[in-house]
């Protein structure tokens, strides 16, 4: 394929089995259907989403890329997969590795990141300034230590798979920049019946590299407490050492490998010999992911009449206190964003979210998939009524809240699947001068928030999302900054904690215990003391 081809005008799809090149223009498809916002009839906000979705994809597969056997074959569903990253430092590998792990865990595929840097730091400690000498290819002693760290990480991957048959995808976060190193990965993992997919992150965009390095110099354990300017200079010298020996994945010489090659965070994606359902979900995610810095805001609708009555579901209007929240929200939010910042409000199709957004002076988009969890025959019931009329269901839901499905309704697992397009849209959206605010429902925000915070399915249904609180989430490479902005308007507490088993609620958004301003003020103080929540492995 000609590298000088204009990717904005032509898209290529290589037929899987025979590798014959066919030209296929995907521009219309992306413009008309891939962007949720494309259906919002907001021309001024349509382009950023559409442009972000343009991907040049080359696919060569040993089998059918649409193979769904993994969904139905219990043996195949236990496939053990390692995603081994490839690429220079500062290109976004760790960010991509963590995001991919969050996505897979969120969907229900047990995943874990094994970062070789962590193994190296345990062995030799944080390197400090002039740590770049440790990565000099001529430094034989350091090379042996780095290879030992890489080997120990792979040994732990094997142990992790053996520990639990439900463990599905290990993320091997390392540079793997030489053909010899990639061969070593295969030689160690494939005899253990582990499928290996190499994921090369290539970046030639100076702005993306600058942002990545800026984040690393602050958050990397190697440079904690150091002058950021000196740390950045040292890290650039580290990159220069890696560049001396870097051998990118080669479509000709390494054609038999399974790999995904992403350039400039999905501007161009090459997929080679990738087969299986989970593997293609990984491809799908990487084709939508970006690393541009941005902040997302979440808030529940204002207190509703059903909240006051203790009823679930329904399509109730706001209570008087909920109306107060809706009126106060615009002024509080305006203080959080820079001047001239573009803002789009996403709501569900239900009255209480639409009513909450009515005073926000920004374009609004309604999504059916943001509607609250469907409680089926229990819609409009209080929990006491559910316990009386459906005692067995009431008990079953308490045992397994994530998987329990209301009669004629949904489970949290169903809701996660329904919300996947929203997650993809949030990941696809890359304009740092355009902010998204989601006004949603308790269960919906639990699911979305748990994706960013990497909470497991056991914790997800119990994440505390208080009413009348704006939640600010800023994804980073090593962590996810979270800030709670309470509006000090009383509201009922709708949180129902697990009765049968205590759930770890460390670093979970905390609600007010009582519907009064004092408790909100107490929470605000605790938030100011600790506004960063770590999502690194």
Secondary structure by P-SEA (a helix, b strand, c coil): cccccccccbbbbcccccbbbbbbbaaaaaacccccccccccccaaaaaaaaaccbbbbbbcccccccccccccccccbbbbbcccccccccaaaaaaaaaaaaaaaccbbbbbcaaaaaaaacccccccccccccccaaaaaaaaaaaaaaaaaaaaaaaaacccccbbbbccccccaaaaaaaaaacccccbbbbbbbbbbccaaaaaaaaaaaaccccccccccaaaaaaaaaaaaaaaaaccccccccccccccbbbbcccccbbbbcccccaaaaaaaaaaaccccccbbbbbbccccccccccccccccccccaaaaaaaaaaaaaaaaaccccbbbbbbbcccaaaaaaacccccbbbbbcccccccccccccccaaaaaaacaaaaaaaaaccccccccccccaaaaaaaaaaaaaaaaacccccbbbbbbccaaaaaaaaaaaacccccccccccccccbbbbbbbcccbbbbbbbbccccccccccccccccccccccccccccccaaaaaaaaaaaaacccccccc
